[in-house]
């Protein structure tokens, strides 16, 4: 009985995929930050390929975000554990990438503060709503924000790589500018989605809205 319940509520395909995503996040951080052992490959080749391998792992982890949700819905295996782990995996991945890029000197800390702070505020709003038996659905702006954030961080991971820098100053500048433009758009969507959530759910916090509702 216990084994059957464990299988149906914990060891589902979707939860396993989500757990693997979380376990692979330290691998991504290691690939991005840690010097590769000299015995693993030629140091020069490793240094050249390291940002691209890290970017590939990061992209894979980001893309599998939709896989666990699809598995849960298609197999009718939506569980409370999955509802907890899936958004947690997304936040850990984004936070890990931001902190790693700050460690590398690629991003200023205030960008991470805006993105992570927004996630804390929206998560807090959802917790209050849950206590009131209300559900705050993900908005289109919020989903778009996540996609643009992922693209921006991929660009920041590879923009100073040998493959970009070695092809001349024009390409290097173009990738640098593109990375910052995408990041600025990501920040705009981050803030807009936060205000959108709070404006549509202000009644959850007891803030009067138009028409006198609370």
Rosetta blueprint (number, residue, H / E / L):
1 X L
2 X H
3 X H
4 X H
5 X H
6 X H
7 X H
8 X H
9 X H
10 X L
11 X L
12 X L
13 X H
14 X H
15 X H
16 X H
17 X H
18 X H
19 X H
20 X H
21 X H
22 X H
23 X H
24 X H
25 X H
26 X H
27 X H
28 X H
29 X H
30 X H
31 X H
32 X H
33 X H
34 X L
35 X L
36 X L
37 X L
38 X L
39 X L
40 X L
41 X L
42 X L
43 X H
44 X H
45 X H
46 X H
47 X H
48 X H
49 X H
50 X H
51 X H
52 X H
53 X H
54 X H
55 X H
56 X H
57 X H
58 X H
59 X H
60 X H
61 X H
62 X H
63 X H
64 X L
65 X H
66 X H
67 X H
68 X H
69 X H
70 X H
71 X H
72 X H
73 X H
74 X H
75 X L
76 X L
77 X L
78 X L
79 X L
80 X H
81 X H
82 X H
83 X H
84 X H
85 X H
86 X H
87 X H
88 X H
89 X H
90 X H
91 X H
92 X H
93 X H
94 X H
95 X H
96 X H
97 X H
98 X H
99 X H
100 X H
101 X H
102 X H
103 X H
104 X L
105 X L
106 X L
107 X L
108 X L
109 X H
110 X H
111 X H
112 X H
113 X H
114 X H
115 X H
116 X H
117 X H
118 X H
119 X H
120 X H
121 X H
122 X H
123 X H
124 X H
125 X H
126 X H
127 X H
128 X H
129 X H
130 X H
131 X H
132 X L
133 X L
134 X L
135 X L
136 X L
137 X L
138 X L
139 X L
140 X H
141 X H
142 X H
143 X H
144 X H
145 X H
146 X H
147 X H
148 X H
149 X H
150 X H
151 X H
152 X H
153 X H
154 X H
155 X H
156 X H
157 X H
158 X H
159 X L
160 X L
161 X L
162 X H
163 X H
164 X H
165 X H
166 X L
167 X L
168 X L
169 X H
170 X H
171 X H
172 X H
173 X H
174 X H
175 X H
176 X H
177 X H
178 X H
179 X H
180 X H
181 X H
182 X H
183 X H
184 X H
185 X H
186 X H
187 X H
188 X H
189 X H
190 X H
191 X H
192 X H
193 X H
194 X H
195 X H
196 X H
197 X H
198 X H
199 X H
200 X H
201 X L
202 X H
203 X H
204 X H
205 X H
206 X L
207 X L
208 X L
209 X L
210 X L
211 X L
212 X L
213 X L
214 X L
